[in-house]
Amino acid sequence: MSTIPRILVLIGIVLIVIGLAWPWIQKLGLGRLPGDLIIERENFRFYFPIIISVLIRILLTLNFWLMRKYELLVDIVRARISNAGAVHGCTVHGPNDGNTPRRKRCQI
């Protein structure tokens, strides 16, 4: 299975778990945090969860950073395992401007 289907299956599983745990998540009080913007008028209600948005962004950033770091570690391990340290089938990705670091992608 390639990477994108795995990610989609993982996202689906996470959404199912969140959906099943929703009654308990609501009891935590995450819907109304201090700093959220609430405007209530006659026949009008506007709610913008600023703090929840910031928390979700932090969690997603941390998640993607860990995924990227893990992928780089997997590439290094594969390169070391391959033929006593010799790297075969590696391609270099990234700009060739001399300033930006380039990344090696190795496949066994």
N, C-alpha and C positions, 0 to 999 in steps of 0.2 A: 504494500500500500504506500503510495507516495505521501509527501508531507501535507499537502492541502487537505486531502480527505481525512487524514488523521486529526488535523486541527479542527475541521468541521465537526467530526464525531466528538472530539473532546469538548468543544463549545456546546454541542447538544447535550452531552451528559451533564455539564455544569449547569446549564439552564434547567434541566429536569430536576437536579438536586436542589437548586434554588427554589423552583416552583413547589417542590414537596416540603421544603423547610420554611416556606413563606409564613405560615401562621406563627412560628417561633421567631422569625426575623422581625415581624411587625411588633412583637412584644419587646424587642430591644430598644425601640424608640428611634430608629434610624430615619423615620419619615420627617421628623421635625427637630432638626438640630439648630442650635443657636447660630445665627449668621445666614440662615435661609431667608430669602426674600418672600414676604407674604403681603399682598395688597388685597384688602377686602372692601368692597363698596356695595352699594345697593345693586342687586342683580349681577354682580361681577365679583369674581375671585381669581386672583393671579398668584401662582405659587412657583417660585424658581429655587430649586435646591442647590444653592451655591456650594455649601460645605460638602454635601454628598458628591457633587461634581468634582470637587477638588480631591476628595478621598478616592473616588473611582479612578481619576487620572493618575494619582500616585500609585495605586495598586496595579493598574495596567502598565505603567512605565516600569515598575519593578519586575512585573511578570515578563515583559518583552526583553528587558535587560538580562534577566536570568536565562531566558530561552536562547538569546544570542550568545551568551557566555557558554552555556552548555553545548551549543552547536559547535563552537570553536574548539572546546575541549574534545569533543568527539572526533573532529577532524585531526587534531594532533595525535590522539591515540591511534586512529586508523593509520596515519602516516608512519608511526613508530612500529606498528605491528607488521605492516606491509614489507615483506622481503628483507628482513633484518635491517630495517631503517631506511632502505632505499625507497624513495617516493616515486610511484608510477601512476600515470594517469592524472597528474595534478595540473590544474589550470590556475592562472593568477587572475583575480578579478579586481577591478578598481582602476581609477584614472592613472595615467602614466605621466603626471605632471611633476613628479619629483617631491612634491610636498605632502601629498596624501598617502597614508600607508596602504599598501596593497595586501589583499588577503588570498591565501592559497586555499583552494578547494580540492581535496584529495578523495578519490574513490578507489575502493579495492576491487 
